[in-house]
Amino acid sequence: MQETSSGNLKIKGNWNELKGKIKQKYANLTDDDLLYVEGKDDELLGRLQKKTGKTKEELKSWIDTL
């Protein structure tokens, strides 16, 4: 994911592949936690924050490295 100028995330690559990598690191995440709907980036990051204890910035940076 990378942030666009409007502050939204832009998912690059295959989201299903990214979901798999995220679930490997955080096994407690469900498919519902990782549901990505275009334009609902904050909801996705909010769910991930609750489950991982990471900040939005930490999550964005980590996902960019995947």
Stockholm file with secondary structure:
# STOCKHOLM 1.0

chainA/1-66         MQETSSGNLKIKGNWNELKGKIKQKYANLTDDDLLYVEGKDDELLGRLQKKTGKTKEELKSWIDTL
#=GR chainA/1-66 SS CEECTTSCEECCSCHHHHHHHHHHHCTTCCTTTTCCCTTCHHHHHHHHHHHHCCCHHHHHHHHHTC
#=GC SS_cons        CEECTTSCEECCSCHHHHHHHHHHHCTTCCTTTTCCCTTCHHHHHHHHHHHHCCCHHHHHHHHHTC
//
